[in-house]
């Protein structure tokens, strides 16, 4: 039986991040910032992109990776 050669692209993008949607608490812990900072980032639209599932705010690990990469590039260009 042949093994599939397609690799899940999400596995590559996550780079060690959890294979689940992240909570605001996860983001605060990950970046070592207060939880209120995560909510302010969302309000000001300056932080990683989040989305709602009902009343719950969640973050896709791929979006977190993209946000970190974008911040690194902006810092290098400055």
C-alpha positions in Angstrom: 0.0 0.0 0.0 1.5 3.4 -1.0 1.9 6.0 1.6 0.4 9.5 0.8 3.1 12.0 -0.2 1.0 15.1 0.5 2.0 16.7 3.8 -0.6 18.7 5.7 0.5 22.3 5.1 -0.8 23.3 8.5 1.9 21.1 10.1 4.6 23.2 8.3 3.1 26.5 9.2 2.6 25.8 12.9 6.4 25.4 13.6 5.9 23.8 17.0 2.7 25.7 17.9 -0.1 23.7 19.3 -2.4 21.8 16.8 -5.5 23.6 18.2 -7.0 27.0 18.1 -5.5 29.2 20.8 -7.2 31.3 23.5 -6.4 34.8 24.5 -4.8 33.3 27.6 -2.6 31.2 25.4 -1.5 34.3 23.4 -0.8 36.3 26.6 1.3 33.5 27.9 3.1 32.9 24.6 4.1 36.6 24.3 4.5 37.1 28.1 2.2 40.0 28.2 -0.9 40.8 30.3 -4.2 39.4 29.1 -5.5 43.0 28.8 -2.8 43.7 26.2 -4.1 40.9 24.0 -7.6 42.4 24.1 -6.2 45.9 23.4 -4.3 44.5 20.4 -7.5 43.2 19.1 -9.4 46.4 19.8 -6.7 48.5 18.0 -6.2 45.9 15.3 -2.5 45.8 15.9 -2.0 42.2 17.1 -2.4 38.8 15.6 -5.7 38.2 13.8 -8.3 36.4 15.9 -11.9 35.2 15.3 -15.0 34.4 17.3 -16.6 31.0 17.8 -19.9 32.1 19.4 -18.8 34.3 22.2 -15.3 32.8 22.4 -12.2 34.5 20.9 -9.8 32.1 19.2 -6.5 32.4 17.2 -5.3 30.1 14.5 -1.6 29.0 15.1 -0.9 29.7 11.4 -2.0 33.3 11.9 0.2 33.6 15.0 3.2 32.4 13.0 2.4 34.8 10.2 2.1 37.7 12.7 5.5 36.8 14.3 7.2 36.6 10.9 5.7 39.9 9.9 6.9 41.6 13.1 10.4 40.2 12.5 10.5 41.5 9.0 9.3 44.9 10.1 11.9 45.0 12.8 14.7 44.0 10.4 13.6 46.6 7.8 13.6 49.4 10.5 
